[in-house]
């Protein structure tokens, strides 16, 4: 589901992040439609100069479900969006969200600032947008959006901007049988892990029953203690909860951070794992600990850099891994990884946000910057503005507040490097909601 510090993109297939050159600016407030049509008629060849951002005063309040978004006119629509013309994959993601909304009570509300939209209306909206997006024609899509939908902008963090990271499916190596090589377990959800009903803020309390009392569930050090000290048995060991054993405690730790992954088994089969639940303890980014200790400079902190540091300092692994008490439990997947709305994630289209603040399943637009890589697939050679259609289909323990977005980038060669450098502030997140019947777009 996420990486706590720095995640990335790379060079993607046609129609994805780097298949078309992104524009370097946004529409002016006065002539957005004219500019967009001009770009389309010109075959998207011209690239306007990136406008200098006007910083607003930092806000002093914490966003809520009703204040996390603000309605804005379509004149704020990012111009580069209409160069992301390979919208068939966006249509696929929208169809998945439509399935999600149809499973809900028709009148279940979803909040966009002070506007409330029902699940039934969201299902229709996603299906209609998917039908238009599937044709990969920008002019009809633009007309559909401006006539029948309203645009909302995330208020972001304390400086009104959004930080964008990315997450992916890691590849691990393992076995269904424990051995000296495959020693580190990946656990399924324990039967004694209990959850309360959602509170007003959307949170659930995770606990266990012990001697008739509700207790916090076990921390990482209690669950995995035996991996570093044989005389300290783990509380879940030998209970038949192991889905698979893998050959690296570090790989297992990063699987917990990402929330899904694939395990290449020694028998030649591939096992796909997805997030099931967590132990309820707060997520602590261990990369931040190394930065604070002066072990890795902040500007050098990426996921590959963190992984290499752990490999180079095995004596520090127990201390650092146990500094994060959060622990994730998995289930076997028969298909693609799924997000918190229980639909398959679409690479480069599905995003994770704070589920307490933003409407689940909603279509959105992400404006950020993205890396370009050298031939080795690992070295960043440049950063360019990128604007893309996305859908809000996941969440994560470290994705908190109105100023955080995690982009799902899937599975593939060098994906860890492509996902490891992405930590982009000064980004923008917009949500799209259907207008009430009879209303007109701004």
PyMOL commands that set and color helices and strands:
alter all, ss='L'
color gray80, all
select helices_A, chain A and resi 32-41+74-76+79-83+88-102+119-133+138-148+220-227+249-258+286-292+298-300+303-312+314-323+415-420
alter helices_A, ss='H'
color red, helices_A
select strands_A, chain A and resi 69-72+109-112+115-118+149-154+162-167+170-175+184-187+194-195+206-210+213-216+242-246+260-265+270-278+328-333+350-352+363-373+380-394+404-408+424-434
alter strands_A, ss='S'
color yellow, strands_A
deselect
rebuild
show_as cartoon
